[in-house]
Amino acid sequence: MSIDKIEINPKQIDAIAYSFQLSTATKELRTIFYSDIAVSGSQYEIDRNFESFDQNIKFRNKIALIKSFRNYPKDWDSFGTEPPNETAVNNSIDALEILTHHELLPDKISPSSEEGIIFEFLINSNYYLLEFCNDGDIIFLKRENENPNVFEIDLNEIENKIFEMKYGQYNFALR
């Protein structure tokens, strides 16, 4: 049995790929969706669309994970910790949008035992952490060569910290 043409839109592809989270299914769906584009577009444009599609799915999965932390019960870690609240969730989603724009996604996202949400990064053997606290505070920790430095930052400073993580302390102002 062969299929000549399937009518499907990008939102349906996202929904199916997100629901099943199968990379092979995602590749097949992308092939179906982009088959018409492939006729008129260059290979470079098609590859860029695939990368954008994959990035979009990763971003949506991370958003869903962050939102799921709101459903944690009080004392979720057996130490009396409150689950992340709307402030922590919203700040972490805003930061994730900025990070995604700069093509830097956290290696790990988890609820914090200090009541909030943690993003962890390992870049060039250096460890970085962004913590979005329930009270609205944002903590940036960087450990380079076993020397930890902790800073309290504002959401509008996230972009500078991204450049610092990606390019080093002194090169981030070159943008």
Secondary structure, DSSP 8 states (H G I E B T S, - for coil): ---S-----HHHHHHHHHHH--HHHHHHHHHHHHHHHHHHS-HHHHHHHHHHHHHHHHHHHHHHHHHHGGG--TTTTSS------HHHHHHHHHHHHHHHHTT---SEEEEETTTEEEEEEEETTEEEEEEEETTS-EEEEEEETTEEEEEEE-GGGHHHHHHHHHH-TTTGGG-
